[in-house]
Amino acid sequence: MARETQEPVDNLDVRIPSAKATIRELSGGQRQATAICRATHWASSLVLMDEPTAALGVAETAKVEELIMRLRLRERGAAVLVVSHNLDQVFRIADRVAVLRRGTQIGVRTIAETTRNEIVSMITGA
């Protein structure tokens, strides 16, 4: 069981003391990284993350973002859908952004072809 657990941890280069460590022994960033490893182990083509860095500090957020980028670049080709209110983070880690307001999709933009101002306008309805 520990070897089966260690494989996704090694594949994503997650830094935890041991695959046998309990969750309560880990930092917030390590817990989130462990959750991502767990999700990638079970998900075959899509990993959905809802505010994956909301409760983390700056250093832990950077590590989780790095892990998300590594997951996207893996040869497996899994899609990563991240729900986030952090626009700076969206522009750092996303290829595309979809804006929802009051349960309706307002628009989808490619990060390379949009600006923060356009996204903010979509979000606020301006």
C-alpha positions in Angstrom: 0.0 0.0 0.0 2.8 2.4 0.9 4.5 1.7 -2.5 1.2 2.4 -4.3 0.9 5.7 -2.4 4.5 6.6 -3.0 4.2 6.4 -6.8 1.9 9.4 -7.5 3.9 11.4 -4.9 7.1 10.6 -6.7 5.6 11.3 -10.2 4.5 14.8 -9.2 7.7 15.4 -7.1 5.6 16.2 -3.9 7.7 16.9 -0.9 6.3 15.1 2.2 8.2 13.4 5.0 6.8 10.0 4.2 4.0 8.3 2.3 3.2 6.7 5.7 2.8 10.1 7.4 -0.7 11.0 8.7 -2.4 14.0 7.2 -2.5 15.9 10.5 1.3 15.8 10.6 1.6 17.7 7.3 1.5 21.5 6.6 -1.3 23.1 4.7 0.6 23.0 1.4 1.6 19.4 1.9 -2.0 18.5 2.7 -3.2 20.2 -0.5 -0.4 18.5 -2.5 -1.4 15.1 -1.1 -5.0 15.8 -2.1 -3.9 16.6 -5.6 -1.8 13.4 -5.8 -4.9 11.5 -4.6 -7.1 13.1 -7.2 -4.6 12.4 -10.0 -4.3 8.8 -8.9 -8.0 8.2 -9.4 -8.8 10.7 -12.2 -8.1 9.5 -15.7 -8.6 12.7 -17.7 -9.8 15.6 -15.6 -8.8 17.0 -12.2 -11.2 19.6 -10.7 -9.8 21.9 -8.0 -12.0 24.4 -6.2 -9.9 27.2 -4.6 -6.9 24.9 -4.1 -4.8 27.7 -2.5 -7.4 29.7 -0.6 -6.2 28.9 2.9 -2.5 28.7 2.1 0.4 31.2 2.7 2.5 32.6 -0.1 5.2 29.9 -0.1 2.7 27.1 0.1 0.6 28.7 -2.7 3.7 28.8 -4.9 4.3 25.1 -4.3 0.7 24.1 -5.1 0.8 26.3 -8.3 4.0 24.6 -9.3 2.4 21.2 -8.7 -0.6 22.2 -10.9 1.7 23.3 -13.7 3.6 20.0 -13.4 0.3 18.1 -13.5 -0.7 19.9 -16.7 2.6 19.2 -18.4 2.6 15.5 -17.7 2.6 13.2 -20.6 -0.8 11.8 -19.5 -2.5 14.9 -20.8 -5.0 15.3 -17.9 -7.1 18.5 -18.0 -7.0 20.6 -14.9 -10.0 22.8 -14.1 -9.3 25.3 -11.3 -12.1 27.4 -9.7 -10.4 30.6 -8.4 -11.3 34.1 -7.4 -7.6 35.0 -7.5 -7.2 36.7 -10.9 -3.4 36.9 -10.6 -3.2 33.2 -10.0 -5.5 32.5 -12.9 -3.2 34.4 -15.2 -0.2 32.5 -13.9 -1.5 29.0 -14.2 -4.3 28.9 -16.8 -4.5 28.6 -20.5 -8.1 29.7 -20.7 -10.5 31.5 -18.3 -14.3 31.1 -18.2 -16.2 33.8 -16.3 -19.5 32.9 -14.6 -21.8 35.4 -13.1 -25.0 34.4 -11.3 -24.9 30.9 -12.7 -24.5 32.0 -16.3 -21.4 31.7 -18.4 -20.4 35.2 -19.5 -17.5 34.3 -21.7 -14.4 32.2 -22.3 -11.1 33.8 -23.2 -7.6 32.5 -24.0 -5.2 33.9 -21.4 -2.8 34.9 -24.2 -5.5 36.9 -25.9 -7.1 38.8 -23.1 -6.3 41.2 -20.3 -7.1 41.5 -16.6 -9.2 44.5 -17.4 -11.4 42.5 -19.8 -11.9 39.7 -17.3 -12.7 42.1 -14.5 -15.3 43.8 -16.8 -16.8 40.4 -17.5 -16.9 39.6 -13.8 -18.5 42.9 -12.8 -20.8 43.3 -15.7 -19.2 46.7 -16.6 
